[in-house]
Amino acid sequence: MKKVSLKEILDTILDWKVQAISEHNDGRVKQHYLSLLKDVNHASHWPVPRAPPGDAFWDPGLARDEEFGF
């Protein structure tokens, strides 16, 4: 499997955003890019893990980090 850099991923998402609002694209093309962006948004919002019962020192790490919205 080819490794993809974070920059390549973010560049692709930015391109999709541009295509989704471009006046040069018709409604069907815009809808396609909006659908891709919706899929990315949905995949990036994982459920917050629950603390195991009786574990007072459990740390969810970034799962509850408000700065990054996880």
Secondary structure, DSSP 8 states (H G I E B T S, - for coil): -----HHHHHHHHHHHHHHHH-TTS-HHHHHHHHHHHHHHHHHT--------TT-TT---GGGG-TTTT-
